[in-house]
Amino acid sequence: MTSVDEVKNYIASEFPQFGVNKQHEMVRLIYEIAKRENCPFKDVLTQEKKDDRDYEKVKTFLLKRRFPLTLKLEKNPRFSMTALNVSSENERDVEQQLAILPKIFYIEEAVKNFDLTKRLKNNYPQIPQIIIKSYKDYNKLHPFNLQEYNKRTDKMFIIKENYAFLLNCPCTSGRVSCGYNILNVGSGCSFECVYCFLQSYSNSHGVTIPANIDDFFAVLDGIDVPTRIGTGQFTDSLIFDHITGYSKKLIGYFRHEPHLTLEFKTKSDNIRNIIEAEPARNIVISWSLNPQNLIDGAEYFTASLEQRLNAALACQKAGYHIGFHFDPIIFHEQWESEYKDVIDRIGDTFAPETLSLISLGCLRMMPKQKQVIENRFPDASILDGEFILGYDDKLRYPFELRADIYQKMVKWIRSRNREVTVYLCMESPDMYKRIAGDLSYRF
């Protein structure tokens, strides 16, 4: 792997006349080109370009090489050229095994006698429990950095939630909403998805689980209109279900609230409690899907595609409705054949009447998140894609590329199932207008 410092020193020696910001941009472009093309970074620029003292000409040359597709599809693309700062101390070791259980439970004093705390003591007597005044005070006393985030699965904090019971989906301003609401029954995850927004959003030293689940039900009691609710925004819905047992409690509550729909969204096959519970028509169990090669390279420690589909089939046979999320869709050379294969497997395996929803969303991220990924997963191939600043200042594939992806995937889905709800996640009204023909949510 090319050293960032080597590239910085090289640019400083070759182009000493360029200012700091211009050198930063050149470092980023040359580093990304060398990584993407798997070539020595010193070979990116020809001698002619090295001799060219005109910064704009050199930058244009580099942009054409780094973003060839974008410059064909977009008239005035906006590029993000943040400084490249990578430290090997922040890299995540993906050879480690998935942490099924934490090494220690931290229990807020306010919930030390709650049912969940007692459950943990009975089921996991080998794991120490430390009583703390509050999770907030713990964070004040312990500095946070990416090294701490990499060790977050060592600790689980059992807390009392006082405010953030039910949240609106944090969709970008200017997008078309799918009407999702988040039941905030946990934050943090043991999976290591390279693209996960939590790594740039969270400053938690561990996984947090609220113990006062009855307070969540009290909030839900006040909803008297049809509402779509899910638990898989700030954590995987089922990854810790063997610890909390919350799925049974949630299903038991929602069974008696038919105007509410509850969705469990997961990348796991941890479905034992789901299968043991009595299903209800307003419960959807959904899986995020990607082709297996992308799971291998970008969704570490998650269940394989085969395991996810087998778990979904087991839930379908148990009487549940099923959903699938192609989110994020990751553009790469074989994307069409690989994603079509997954859609064909769904069509061959699942009864159309049991499929409740399929969502589509192309990979996107804030510029800050890209910088975190570069530190935690420096070899990640997903960053080799052509990302430009979108309508919401997130890094996105070019509009026309996303439109082509969505149109083809919707076509493949509709060729197998005309009735399933299909919608786009966090996309603009313009994109909805482009794809509107076979989408279930209209703008």
C-alpha positions in Angstrom: 0.0 0.0 0.0 1.3 3.4 -1.0 2.3 5.6 2.0 0.5 8.9 2.1 3.6 10.6 3.5 5.6 9.3 0.4 3.1 11.0 -1.9 3.2 14.2 0.1 7.0 14.3 0.0 6.9 13.6 -3.7 4.5 16.4 -4.5 6.4 18.8 -2.3 9.6 18.1 -4.1 8.1 18.1 -7.6 5.8 21.1 -7.2 7.3 23.4 -4.5 5.7 26.4 -6.2 2.2 25.2 -5.4 0.5 26.4 -2.2 -0.5 24.0 0.6 -4.1 23.6 -0.5 -3.1 22.9 -4.1 -0.6 20.3 -2.9 -3.3 18.7 -0.8 -5.5 18.3 -3.9 -2.7 16.8 -5.9 -1.8 14.4 -3.1 -5.3 13.2 -2.9 -5.7 12.8 -6.7 -2.4 11.0 -7.3 -2.9 8.7 -4.2 -6.4 7.7 -5.3 -5.3 7.1 -8.9 -2.4 4.9 -7.9 -4.6 2.9 -5.6 -7.5 2.6 -8.1 -5.2 1.6 -11.0 -2.7 -0.4 -8.8 0.2 1.5 -10.2 3.3 3.2 -8.7 2.3 6.7 -7.7 5.3 8.2 -9.4 4.0 6.8 -12.7 0.8 8.8 -12.6 2.2 12.0 -14.0 4.2 12.0 -17.2 7.5 13.9 -17.3 5.7 16.5 -19.5 3.1 17.1 -16.8 5.8 17.2 -14.1 7.4 20.0 -16.0 4.1 21.9 -16.4 4.0 24.7 -14.0 0.4 25.5 -14.7 -1.6 24.1 -11.7 -5.0 24.1 -13.5 -3.6 22.1 -16.4 -2.0 19.5 -14.1 -5.2 19.2 -12.0 -7.4 18.8 -15.2 -5.2 16.0 -16.3 -5.5 14.3 -13.0 -9.3 14.8 -12.8 -9.8 13.2 -16.2 -7.8 10.2 -15.1 -9.5 9.9 -11.7 -13.1 10.6 -12.9 -13.4 9.6 -16.5 -17.0 8.5 -16.3 -18.1 11.5 -14.3 -16.7 13.9 -16.7 -18.7 12.2 -19.5 -21.9 12.3 -17.5 -21.8 15.6 -15.6 -21.4 19.1 -17.0 -20.2 20.8 -13.9 -19.4 18.2 -11.3 -18.4 19.3 -7.8 -15.4 17.4 -6.4 -14.4 17.0 -2.8 -10.7 17.4 -2.3 -10.3 17.2 1.5 -6.7 16.8 2.8 -5.5 13.2 3.0 -4.4 12.3 6.5 -4.1 8.6 7.3 -2.7 7.0 10.4 -2.0 3.2 10.7 -3.0 3.5 14.4 -6.6 3.9 13.3 -6.7 0.8 11.0 -9.3 -1.8 12.0 -8.0 -5.4 12.1 -10.7 -7.3 10.2 -9.0 -10.7 10.9 -10.4 -10.7 14.4 -13.5 -12.7 15.2 -16.9 -11.2 15.6 -17.5 -10.2 19.3 -20.7 -12.1 20.1 -20.6 -10.8 23.7 -19.0 -7.8 25.3 -16.1 -8.1 27.8 -17.9 -6.0 30.4 -21.4 -4.6 31.1 -21.6 -1.0 32.4 -24.9 -0.5 34.1 -26.4 2.9 34.8 -27.4 3.1 38.5 -31.0 4.1 37.4 -31.5 0.7 35.7 -29.6 -1.7 38.0 -32.8 -3.4 39.1 -34.5 -3.5 35.7 -35.5 -6.8 34.0 -32.8 -6.5 31.3 -30.1 -6.1 33.9 -31.3 -9.1 35.8 -31.4 -11.1 32.6 -27.8 -10.3 31.9 -26.7 -11.3 35.4 -28.5 -14.6 35.1 -27.5 -15.4 31.5 -23.9 -14.1 31.5 -22.6 -14.5 35.1 -19.0 -14.7 33.7 -19.2 -11.1 32.3 -18.5 -8.4 35.0 -21.1 -5.8 35.6 -20.0 -2.3 36.8 -22.5 0.2 38.1 -21.9 3.7 36.9 -23.7 6.9 37.7 -24.5 7.6 34.0 -23.3 6.9 30.5 -23.0 10.6 29.9 -20.6 11.0 32.9 -18.5 8.0 31.7 -18.0 9.6 28.3 -16.9 12.9 29.9 -14.1 11.1 31.7 -12.9 9.0 28.8 -11.5 10.6 25.7 -12.8 9.3 22.4 -10.9 8.6 19.2 -10.9 6.0 16.3 -8.8 3.6 18.3 -11.6 3.6 21.0 -14.2 3.1 18.3 -12.3 0.1 17.0 -12.6 -1.4 20.5 -16.3 -0.5 21.0 -17.6 -4.1 21.1 -15.6 -4.7 24.4 -18.2 -2.6 26.3 -22.0 -2.6 26.5 -23.7 0.2 28.3 -27.2 -0.5 29.8 -28.8 2.8 30.1 -32.1 4.5 30.8 -33.3 6.4 27.8 -35.1 9.6 28.7 -35.8 11.4 25.4 -34.9 9.7 22.1 -37.6 7.1 22.1 -39.0 7.5 18.6 -37.2 9.5 15.9 -37.8 10.5 12.4 -35.5 8.9 9.9 -32.5 11.2 9.5 -33.0 11.7 5.8 -31.2 14.4 4.0 -33.0 17.7 3.4 -34.5 17.9 -0.1 -35.0 14.1 -0.5 -38.2 12.2 -0.9 -39.2 10.6 2.5 -40.2 7.0 2.7 -42.0 7.7 6.0 -39.7 5.6 8.2 -39.6 6.2 12.0 -36.9 4.9 14.2 -37.5 3.1 17.5 -34.2 3.8 19.2 -33.7 0.5 21.1 -30.0 0.4 20.7 -26.9 2.2 19.2 -23.7 0.6 18.0 -23.0 -2.7 16.2 -20.4 -5.4 16.2 -20.4 -5.8 12.4 -17.8 -3.9 10.5 -19.4 -2.5 7.3 -16.8 -0.4 5.6 -19.4 2.2 4.6 -21.3 2.4 7.9 -22.2 6.0 8.8 -21.9 5.2 12.5 -18.1 5.4 12.3 -18.3 9.1 11.6 -21.5 9.8 13.5 -21.0 8.0 16.8 -18.6 9.0 19.6 -19.6 6.1 21.8 -17.1 4.0 23.7 -19.3 0.9 23.3 -22.7 -0.4 22.4 -25.7 1.2 24.2 -28.9 -0.6 25.0 -31.8 1.1 26.9 -33.3 -1.1 29.7 -36.6 0.8 30.1 -38.4 -0.8 27.1 -41.8 -0.2 28.8 -41.2 3.6 28.4 -40.9 3.1 24.6 -44.2 1.3 24.6 -45.8 4.2 26.5 -44.7 6.5 23.7 -46.0 4.2 21.0 -49.4 4.1 22.9 -49.8 7.8 21.9 -49.8 7.0 18.1 -53.2 6.5 16.6 -52.5 6.8 12.9 -50.8 4.2 10.5 -47.1 4.5 11.1 -44.1 2.7 9.8 -41.5 2.0 12.5 -38.1 0.2 12.4 -35.3 -0.6 14.8 -32.3 -0.9 12.4 -31.0 2.6 12.0 -28.4 3.0 14.8 -27.8 -0.7 15.3 -28.5 -3.9 13.5 -32.0 -5.0 14.6 -31.1 -8.5 15.6 -27.3 -8.7 16.2 -27.8 -8.4 20.0 -31.2 -10.1 20.2 -29.7 -13.1 21.9 -28.6 -10.7 24.7 -31.6 -8.5 25.0 -34.5 -10.8 23.9 -36.2 -7.6 22.8 -37.6 -9.0 19.6 -40.2 -11.1 21.4 -41.3 -8.1 23.5 -41.6 -5.9 20.5 -43.6 -8.5 18.5 -45.8 -9.1 21.4 -46.6 -5.3 21.7 -47.1 -4.6 18.0 -49.3 -7.6 17.5 -52.0 -5.6 19.4 -51.4 -2.4 17.4 -52.4 -3.3 13.9 -52.2 0.3 12.7 -48.5 0.3 13.3 -45.9 -1.6 11.2 -42.7 -2.8 12.8 -39.6 -3.7 10.7 -36.5 -5.5 11.9 -33.6 -4.7 9.6 -30.6 -6.9 9.8 -27.5 -8.4 8.2 -27.5 -11.3 10.6 -29.1 -14.7 10.8 -29.8 -14.3 14.6 -33.5 -15.2 14.2 -34.1 -17.8 17.0 -36.3 -15.4 19.1 -38.1 -14.3 15.9 -39.0 -17.9 15.0 -40.1 -18.7 18.6 -42.4 -15.7 18.7 -45.9 -15.8 17.3 -45.8 -13.9 14.0 -48.2 -11.0 13.2 -49.2 -9.4 9.9 -47.8 -6.1 10.8 -44.2 -7.4 11.5 -41.7 -7.3 8.6 -38.3 -9.0 8.9 -35.9 -7.5 6.3 -32.3 -8.0 5.2 -29.8 -5.7 3.7 -28.3 -7.5 0.7 -25.3 -7.3 -1.5 -23.5 -9.8 -3.8 -21.2 -12.1 -1.8 -18.0 -10.6 -3.1 -19.0 -7.2 -1.7 -20.1 -8.8 1.6 -16.6 -10.4 1.7 -14.8 -7.1 1.1 -17.1 -4.5 2.7 -19.4 -6.2 5.3 -17.0 -7.9 7.7 -18.4 -10.3 10.3 -21.9 -10.2 8.8 -23.9 -13.3 7.8 -23.1 -14.5 4.2 -25.7 -13.9 1.4 -26.6 -17.6 1.7 -27.2 -17.3 5.5 -29.3 -14.2 5.1 -31.5 -15.7 2.4 -31.9 -18.9 4.4 -32.8 -16.9 7.5 -35.4 -14.9 5.4 -36.8 -18.2 4.1 -37.1 -19.5 7.6 -39.0 -16.4 8.7 -41.3 -16.6 5.7 -42.1 -20.2 6.5 -42.8 -19.1 10.1 -45.5 -16.7 8.9 -43.7 -13.4 8.7 -43.6 -10.9 5.8 -40.2 -10.3 4.4 -38.3 -7.2 3.0 -35.0 -6.6 1.3 -32.8 -3.5 1.1 -30.2 -3.1 -1.6 -28.6 -0.3 0.2 -25.9 0.6 -0.4 -25.7 -0.5 -4.0 -22.0 -0.4 -4.8 -21.0 0.3 -8.4 -18.3 -1.9 -9.8 -17.4 -3.6 -13.1 -19.6 -6.7 -12.6 -22.4 -4.9 -10.8 -25.1 -5.7 -13.4 -24.7 -9.5 -13.4 -24.1 -9.8 -9.7 -27.0 -7.7 -8.5 -29.3 -9.3 -11.1 -28.3 -12.8 -9.8 -29.3 -11.7 -6.3 -32.7 -10.4 -7.5 -33.3 -13.6 -9.5 -32.6 -15.6 -6.3 -35.2 -13.6 -4.5 -37.7 -14.3 -7.3 -36.9 -18.0 -7.3 -37.1 -18.4 -3.5 -39.7 -16.2 -2.0 -43.5 -16.2 -2.5 -44.5 -12.8 -4.0 -47.3 -12.3 -1.5 -44.9 -12.5 1.5 -42.6 -9.8 0.1 -43.5 -6.4 1.7 -40.8 -4.1 0.4 -37.6 -3.7 -1.6 -35.6 -0.5 -1.2 -32.8 0.8 -3.5 -30.1 3.2 -2.5 -26.7 3.8 -4.0 -23.6 4.2 -1.8 -23.3 7.8 -0.4 -21.4 9.4 2.4 -20.4 12.6 4.0 -16.8 13.8 3.0 -15.9 13.3 6.7 -17.0 9.7 6.5 -14.7 9.1 3.6 -11.8 10.3 5.7 -12.7 7.9 8.5 -12.9 5.0 6.0 -9.5 5.9 4.6 -8.1 5.5 8.2 -10.0 2.5 9.3 -10.0 0.5 6.0 -7.1 2.0 3.9 -7.4 -0.8 1.3 -11.2 -0.4 0.9 -12.1 -0.7 -2.8 -15.4 1.0 -2.4 -13.7 4.3 -2.3 -12.3 3.7 -5.8 -15.7 4.7 -7.2 -16.3 8.1 -8.7 -17.9 10.2 -6.0 -18.9 13.8 -6.4 -20.7 16.2 -4.2 -24.4 15.6 -4.7 -27.5 17.8 -4.1 -27.2 17.3 -0.4 -23.4 17.8 -0.2 -22.9 14.0 0.3 -20.5 12.1 -1.9 -22.6 10.3 -4.4 -22.2 8.6 -7.8 -23.1 10.9 -10.7 -26.8 11.4 -11.2 -27.0 9.6 -14.6 -25.1 6.6 -13.3 -27.4 6.3 -10.3 -30.4 6.6 -12.6 -29.1 3.8 -14.8 -28.6 1.6 -11.8 -32.0 2.2 -10.4 -33.8 1.8 -13.8 -32.2 -1.6 -14.4 -32.7 -2.9 -10.9 -36.4 -1.8 -10.8 -36.9 -3.5 -14.2 -35.4 -6.8 -12.9 -37.5 -6.6 -9.8 -40.7 -5.9 -11.6 -40.1 -8.7 -14.1 -40.4 -11.1 -11.1 -42.9 -9.2 -8.9 -45.4 -6.5 -10.0 -46.9 -5.9 -6.5 -44.0 -5.6 -4.0 -43.4 -2.0 -2.7 -40.2 -0.7 -4.4 -38.8 2.7 -3.3 -35.6 4.7 -3.4 -33.7 5.6 -0.2 -32.5 9.1 0.4 -32.9 10.3 -3.2 -34.0 13.6 -4.7 -37.3 14.5 -6.2 -35.5 14.7 -9.6 -34.4 11.1 -9.3 -37.9 10.0 -8.4 -39.3 11.8 -11.4 -36.8 9.9 -13.6 -37.5 6.5 -12.1 -41.2 7.0 -11.3 -42.8 4.5 -13.6 -42.4 1.4 -11.6 -41.8 2.8 -8.1 -44.4 2.4 -5.4 -43.8 5.8 -3.8 -44.6 8.6 -6.2 -43.3 12.2 -6.0 
